[in-house]
Amino acid sequence: MAANYKFVPNEFTGSNKDICKYCILGLFGSTISVLCGAGPGAIIGPALIAFNLNPQRAIATGMYTASLITISSTILVFSFDMIKLDYAIGIAIATALGTLPGIYIQLNYMKNTRHQVMIVLSMFTLVLISM
């Protein structure tokens, strides 16, 4: 059964070398992110780009693995009764309230200007402020 999928240059080929490389990346990337408290996507996404994976696929894969790592670590921390639910619920509400206007503002800005510079600068500024 053919899927008619068109591969792009620098895409994952499924060779033994690629499989070993990405398994090692997953193991070390998730371990480093958990030990350092960094977001897994911040480690895995750039590493995939360094392995010559298509940048859009690398970022999407990094976000997918980040969500899996985050969910599994949250379940683990919750099972040890180490989550303060009132704080977690407050953060979740604040995130939900900030996400919808943020998406709306970004979409309108991109539609009107077709430039990403200000979005990247604002994200960079927020990261610097949060440190």
MIROZA-324808 format. One record per residue (C-alpha): residue number from 1; chain; x, y, z. Coordinates in pm, 1 decimal. Example, Ala and Ser with C-alpha at 12.3 -4.5 7.8 and 13.67 -1.06 7.14 Angstrom:
REM MIROZA-324808
<atom><resi>1</resi><chain>A</chain><xx>1230.0</xx><yy>-450.0</yy><zz>780.0</zz></atom>
<atom><resi>2</resi><chain>A</chain><xx>1367.0</xx><yy>-106.0</yy><zz>714.0</zz></atom>
//
This chain:
REM MIROZA-324808
<atom><resi>1</resi><chain>A</chain><xx>0.0</xx><yy>0.0</yy><zz>0.0</zz></atom>
<atom><resi>2</resi><chain>A</chain><xx>165.2</xx><yy>322.6</yy><zz>-113.7</zz></atom>
<atom><resi>3</resi><chain>A</chain><xx>119.1</xx><yy>637.6</yy><zz>89.9</zz></atom>
<atom><resi>4</resi><chain>A</chain><xx>248.9</xx><yy>872.6</yy><zz>-183.4</zz></atom>
<atom><resi>5</resi><chain>A</chain><xx>459.3</xx><yy>1055.4</yy><zz>72.6</zz></atom>
<atom><resi>6</resi><chain>A</chain><xx>725.2</xx><yy>1284.2</yy><zz>-72.0</zz></atom>
<atom><resi>7</resi><chain>A</chain><xx>1046.7</xx><yy>1294.3</yy><zz>128.8</zz></atom>
<atom><resi>8</resi><chain>A</chain><xx>1232.5</xx><yy>1621.3</yy><zz>154.5</zz></atom>
<atom><resi>9</resi><chain>A</chain><xx>1611.5</xx><yy>1653.9</yy><zz>165.4</zz></atom>
<atom><resi>10</resi><chain>A</chain><xx>1772.6</xx><yy>1586.6</yy><zz>504.7</zz></atom>
<atom><resi>11</resi><chain>A</chain><xx>1477.1</xx><yy>1391.0</yy><zz>632.2</zz></atom>
<atom><resi>12</resi><chain>A</chain><xx>1490.9</xx><yy>1092.4</yy><zz>863.0</zz></atom>
<atom><resi>13</resi><chain>A</chain><xx>1560.9</xx><yy>785.6</yy><zz>650.8</zz></atom>
<atom><resi>14</resi><chain>A</chain><xx>1509.2</xx><yy>507.0</yy><zz>903.9</zz></atom>
<atom><resi>15</resi><chain>A</chain><xx>1858.1</xx><yy>362.5</yy><zz>866.1</zz></atom>
<atom><resi>16</resi><chain>A</chain><xx>2020.3</xx><yy>191.3</yy><zz>1163.3</zz></atom>
<atom><resi>17</resi><chain>A</chain><xx>2254.5</xx><yy>488.5</yy><zz>1202.1</zz></atom>
<atom><resi>18</resi><chain>A</chain><xx>1961.8</xx><yy>735.0</yy><zz>1216.2</zz></atom>
<atom><resi>19</resi><chain>A</chain><xx>1766.8</xx><yy>521.9</yy><zz>1461.0</zz></atom>
<atom><resi>20</resi><chain>A</chain><xx>2064.1</xx><yy>490.3</yy><zz>1698.3</zz></atom>
<atom><resi>21</resi><chain>A</chain><xx>2142.0</xx><yy>861.4</yy><zz>1667.9</zz></atom>
<atom><resi>22</resi><chain>A</chain><xx>1787.8</xx><yy>969.3</yy><zz>1751.9</zz></atom>
<atom><resi>23</resi><chain>A</chain><xx>1749.0</xx><yy>717.0</yy><zz>2036.0</zz></atom>
<atom><resi>24</resi><chain>A</chain><xx>2066.9</xx><yy>849.2</yy><zz>2198.2</zz></atom>
<atom><resi>25</resi><chain>A</chain><xx>1944.9</xx><yy>1205.7</yy><zz>2144.5</zz></atom>
<atom><resi>26</resi><chain>A</chain><xx>1611.0</xx><yy>1121.5</yy><zz>2307.9</zz></atom>
<atom><resi>27</resi><chain>A</chain><xx>1776.2</xx><yy>958.5</yy><zz>2605.6</zz></atom>
<atom><resi>28</resi><chain>A</chain><xx>2029.9</xx><yy>1233.3</yy><zz>2669.8</zz></atom>
<atom><resi>29</resi><chain>A</chain><xx>1800.1</xx><yy>1520.0</yy><zz>2570.3</zz></atom>
<atom><resi>30</resi><chain>A</chain><xx>1523.1</xx><yy>1414.6</yy><zz>2806.6</zz></atom>
<atom><resi>31</resi><chain>A</chain><xx>1768.3</xx><yy>1339.2</yy><zz>3087.7</zz></atom>
<atom><resi>32</resi><chain>A</chain><xx>1940.4</xx><yy>1677.1</yy><zz>3054.3</zz></atom>
<atom><resi>33</resi><chain>A</chain><xx>1610.0</xx><yy>1861.0</yy><zz>3035.4</zz></atom>
<atom><resi>34</resi><chain>A</chain><xx>1478.3</xx><yy>1691.2</yy><zz>3348.8</zz></atom>
<atom><resi>35</resi><chain>A</chain><xx>1801.2</xx><yy>1738.4</yy><zz>3546.7</zz></atom>
<atom><resi>36</resi><chain>A</chain><xx>1850.9</xx><yy>2102.0</yy><zz>3442.2</zz></atom>
<atom><resi>37</resi><chain>A</chain><xx>1486.5</xx><yy>2205.5</yy><zz>3449.5</zz></atom>
<atom><resi>38</resi><chain>A</chain><xx>1508.0</xx><yy>2322.6</yy><zz>3088.4</zz></atom>
<atom><resi>39</resi><chain>A</chain><xx>1226.4</xx><yy>2266.0</yy><zz>2845.7</zz></atom>
<atom><resi>40</resi><chain>A</chain><xx>1286.6</xx><yy>1948.9</yy><zz>2646.7</zz></atom>
<atom><resi>41</resi><chain>A</chain><xx>1200.1</xx><yy>2125.6</yy><zz>2322.5</zz></atom>
<atom><resi>42</resi><chain>A</chain><xx>1479.8</xx><yy>2373.7</yy><zz>2386.2</zz></atom>
<atom><resi>43</resi><chain>A</chain><xx>1729.4</xx><yy>2087.5</yy><zz>2379.0</zz></atom>
<atom><resi>44</resi><chain>A</chain><xx>1580.9</xx><yy>1837.8</yy><zz>2134.0</zz></atom>
<atom><resi>45</resi><chain>A</chain><xx>1465.2</xx><yy>2084.1</yy><zz>1864.3</zz></atom>
<atom><resi>46</resi><chain>A</chain><xx>1805.2</xx><yy>2248.8</yy><zz>1806.2</zz></atom>
<atom><resi>47</resi><chain>A</chain><xx>1979.3</xx><yy>1910.0</yy><zz>1828.8</zz></atom>
<atom><resi>48</resi><chain>A</chain><xx>1757.3</xx><yy>1773.9</yy><zz>1551.6</zz></atom>
<atom><resi>49</resi><chain>A</chain><xx>1840.5</xx><yy>2077.4</yy><zz>1338.6</zz></atom>
<atom><resi>50</resi><chain>A</chain><xx>2209.4</xx><yy>2011.4</yy><zz>1408.2</zz></atom>
<atom><resi>51</resi><chain>A</chain><xx>2152.4</xx><yy>1656.8</yy><zz>1275.2</zz></atom>
<atom><resi>52</resi><chain>A</chain><xx>2040.9</xx><yy>1817.5</yy><zz>944.2</zz></atom>
<atom><resi>53</resi><chain>A</chain><xx>1672.8</xx><yy>1743.7</yy><zz>988.5</zz></atom>
<atom><resi>54</resi><chain>A</chain><xx>1435.1</xx><yy>1980.5</yy><zz>812.1</zz></atom>
<atom><resi>55</resi><chain>A</chain><xx>1385.0</xx><yy>2273.3</yy><zz>1058.6</zz></atom>
<atom><resi>56</resi><chain>A</chain><xx>1004.1</xx><yy>2262.6</yy><zz>1048.7</zz></atom>
<atom><resi>57</resi><chain>A</chain><xx>999.7</xx><yy>1890.1</yy><zz>1118.4</zz></atom>
<atom><resi>58</resi><chain>A</chain><xx>1269.8</xx><yy>1927.1</yy><zz>1382.5</zz></atom>
<atom><resi>59</resi><chain>A</chain><xx>1072.5</xx><yy>2188.3</yy><zz>1575.9</zz></atom>
<atom><resi>60</resi><chain>A</chain><xx>749.0</xx><yy>1989.5</yy><zz>1543.6</zz></atom>
<atom><resi>61</resi><chain>A</chain><xx>925.7</xx><yy>1674.5</yy><zz>1664.3</zz></atom>
<atom><resi>62</resi><chain>A</chain><xx>1086.3</xx><yy>1868.3</yy><zz>1950.3</zz></atom>
<atom><resi>63</resi><chain>A</chain><xx>747.5</xx><yy>2001.3</yy><zz>2057.6</zz></atom>
<atom><resi>64</resi><chain>A</chain><xx>592.3</xx><yy>1654.7</yy><zz>2037.9</zz></atom>
<atom><resi>65</resi><chain>A</chain><xx>864.8</xx><yy>1496.8</yy><zz>2248.7</zz></atom>
<atom><resi>66</resi><chain>A</chain><xx>853.0</xx><yy>1791.1</yy><zz>2488.7</zz></atom>
<atom><resi>67</resi><chain>A</chain><xx>483.4</xx><yy>1731.1</yy><zz>2549.9</zz></atom>
<atom><resi>68</resi><chain>A</chain><xx>541.9</xx><yy>1359.4</yy><zz>2614.6</zz></atom>
<atom><resi>69</resi><chain>A</chain><xx>831.5</xx><yy>1428.1</yy><zz>2852.6</zz></atom>
<atom><resi>70</resi><chain>A</chain><xx>633.1</xx><yy>1698.6</yy><zz>3032.5</zz></atom>
<atom><resi>71</resi><chain>A</chain><xx>326.8</xx><yy>1477.4</yy><zz>3072.5</zz></atom>
<atom><resi>72</resi><chain>A</chain><xx>530.2</xx><yy>1183.5</yy><zz>3203.5</zz></atom>
<atom><resi>73</resi><chain>A</chain><xx>727.1</xx><yy>1397.9</yy><zz>3449.7</zz></atom>
<atom><resi>74</resi><chain>A</chain><xx>406.7</xx><yy>1565.8</yy><zz>3569.8</zz></atom>
<atom><resi>75</resi><chain>A</chain><xx>248.9</xx><yy>1225.4</yy><zz>3635.2</zz></atom>
<atom><resi>76</resi><chain>A</chain><xx>561.6</xx><yy>1117.4</yy><zz>3822.4</zz></atom>
<atom><resi>77</resi><chain>A</chain><xx>573.1</xx><yy>1431.1</yy><zz>4039.2</zz></atom>
<atom><resi>78</resi><chain>A</chain><xx>198.1</xx><yy>1409.1</yy><zz>4100.8</zz></atom>
<atom><resi>79</resi><chain>A</chain><xx>229.6</xx><yy>1044.8</yy><zz>4207.7</zz></atom>
<atom><resi>80</resi><chain>A</chain><xx>482.8</xx><yy>1150.3</yy><zz>4475.1</zz></atom>
<atom><resi>81</resi><chain>A</chain><xx>234.1</xx><yy>1414.2</yy><zz>4594.6</zz></atom>
<atom><resi>82</resi><chain>A</chain><xx>481.4</xx><yy>1696.4</yy><zz>4525.0</zz></atom>
<atom><resi>83</resi><chain>A</chain><xx>248.5</xx><yy>1927.6</yy><zz>4327.3</zz></atom>
<atom><resi>84</resi><chain>A</chain><xx>75.6</xx><yy>2216.5</yy><zz>4500.7</zz></atom>
<atom><resi>85</resi><chain>A</chain><xx>-258.3</xx><yy>2203.4</yy><zz>4323.4</zz></atom>
<atom><resi>86</resi><chain>A</chain><xx>-366.3</xx><yy>2558.9</yy><zz>4407.5</zz></atom>
<atom><resi>87</resi><chain>A</chain><xx>-47.7</xx><yy>2695.6</yy><zz>4251.6</zz></atom>
<atom><resi>88</resi><chain>A</chain><xx>-73.0</xx><yy>2461.8</yy><zz>3949.8</zz></atom>
<atom><resi>89</resi><chain>A</chain><xx>-435.6</xx><yy>2557.9</yy><zz>3884.7</zz></atom>
<atom><resi>90</resi><chain>A</chain><xx>-346.8</xx><yy>2929.0</yy><zz>3906.1</zz></atom>
<atom><resi>91</resi><chain>A</chain><xx>-65.0</xx><yy>2884.1</yy><zz>3654.5</zz></atom>
<atom><resi>92</resi><chain>A</chain><xx>-293.8</xx><yy>2684.2</yy><zz>3422.8</zz></atom>
<atom><resi>93</resi><chain>A</chain><xx>-563.2</xx><yy>2955.1</yy><zz>3433.3</zz></atom>
<atom><resi>94</resi><chain>A</chain><xx>-308.4</xx><yy>3232.5</yy><zz>3371.1</zz></atom>
<atom><resi>95</resi><chain>A</chain><xx>-162.8</xx><yy>3036.0</yy><zz>3079.0</zz></atom>
<atom><resi>96</resi><chain>A</chain><xx>-506.5</xx><yy>2979.0</yy><zz>2926.5</zz></atom>
<atom><resi>97</resi><chain>A</chain><xx>-599.6</xx><yy>3345.5</yy><zz>2964.9</zz></atom>
<atom><resi>98</resi><chain>A</chain><xx>-274.3</xx><yy>3459.8</yy><zz>2804.3</zz></atom>
<atom><resi>99</resi><chain>A</chain><xx>-269.5</xx><yy>3205.9</yy><zz>2521.5</zz></atom>
<atom><resi>100</resi><chain>A</chain><xx>-584.5</xx><yy>3309.3</yy><zz>2335.8</zz></atom>
<atom><resi>101</resi><chain>A</chain><xx>-505.3</xx><yy>3683.3</yy><zz>2313.8</zz></atom>
<atom><resi>102</resi><chain>A</chain><xx>-143.8</xx><yy>3598.6</yy><zz>2226.7</zz></atom>
<atom><resi>103</resi><chain>A</chain><xx>-246.9</xx><yy>3378.5</yy><zz>1935.3</zz></atom>
<atom><resi>104</resi><chain>A</chain><xx>-493.4</xx><yy>3642.1</yy><zz>1812.7</zz></atom>
<atom><resi>105</resi><chain>A</chain><xx>-232.6</xx><yy>3920.6</yy><zz>1829.9</zz></atom>
<atom><resi>106</resi><chain>A</chain><xx>31.2</xx><yy>3707.4</yy><zz>1653.1</zz></atom>
<atom><resi>107</resi><chain>A</chain><xx>-203.2</xx><yy>3604.5</yy><zz>1372.6</zz></atom>
<atom><resi>108</resi><chain>A</chain><xx>-317.7</xx><yy>3962.0</yy><zz>1312.1</zz></atom>
<atom><resi>109</resi><chain>A</chain><xx>38.5</xx><yy>4094.4</yy><zz>1323.5</zz></atom>
<atom><resi>110</resi><chain>A</chain><xx>157.4</xx><yy>3832.7</yy><zz>1072.9</zz></atom>
<atom><resi>111</resi><chain>A</chain><xx>-140.1</xx><yy>3894.1</yy><zz>845.5</zz></atom>
<atom><resi>112</resi><chain>A</chain><xx>-83.4</xx><yy>4270.9</yy><zz>842.7</zz></atom>
<atom><resi>113</resi><chain>A</chain><xx>296.9</xx><yy>4291.7</yy><zz>827.7</zz></atom>
<atom><resi>114</resi><chain>A</chain><xx>418.6</xx><yy>3948.4</yy><zz>710.6</zz></atom>
<atom><resi>115</resi><chain>A</chain><xx>724.2</xx><yy>3991.4</yy><zz>937.0</zz></atom>
<atom><resi>116</resi><chain>A</chain><xx>823.5</xx><yy>3770.9</yy><zz>1228.8</zz></atom>
<atom><resi>117</resi><chain>A</chain><xx>1095.0</xx><yy>3994.7</yy><zz>1371.3</zz></atom>
<atom><resi>118</resi><chain>A</chain><xx>884.6</xx><yy>4157.6</yy><zz>1642.8</zz></atom>
<atom><resi>119</resi><chain>A</chain><xx>739.2</xx><yy>3823.0</yy><zz>1752.0</zz></atom>
<atom><resi>120</resi><chain>A</chain><xx>1087.9</xx><yy>3673.7</yy><zz>1784.4</zz></atom>
<atom><resi>121</resi><chain>A</chain><xx>1214.4</xx><yy>3981.5</yy><zz>1970.4</zz></atom>
<atom><resi>122</resi><chain>A</chain><xx>920.8</xx><yy>3975.2</yy><zz>2210.7</zz></atom>
<atom><resi>123</resi><chain>A</chain><xx>973.5</xx><yy>3603.2</yy><zz>2282.6</zz></atom>
<atom><resi>124</resi><chain>A</chain><xx>1346.7</xx><yy>3662.6</yy><zz>2334.9</zz></atom>
<atom><resi>125</resi><chain>A</chain><xx>1270.2</xx><yy>3951.4</yy><zz>2572.2</zz></atom>
<atom><resi>126</resi><chain>A</chain><xx>1025.2</xx><yy>3738.6</yy><zz>2770.4</zz></atom>
<atom><resi>127</resi><chain>A</chain><xx>1283.6</xx><yy>3462.7</yy><zz>2805.5</zz></atom>
<atom><resi>128</resi><chain>A</chain><xx>1542.1</xx><yy>3712.3</yy><zz>2928.8</zz></atom>
<atom><resi>129</resi><chain>A</chain><xx>1297.5</xx><yy>3865.7</yy><zz>3177.9</zz></atom>
<atom><resi>130</resi><chain>A</chain><xx>1199.8</xx><yy>3522.9</yy><zz>3311.4</zz></atom>
<atom><resi>131</resi><chain>A</chain><xx>1560.0</xx><yy>3438.2</yy><zz>3394.8</zz></atom>
//
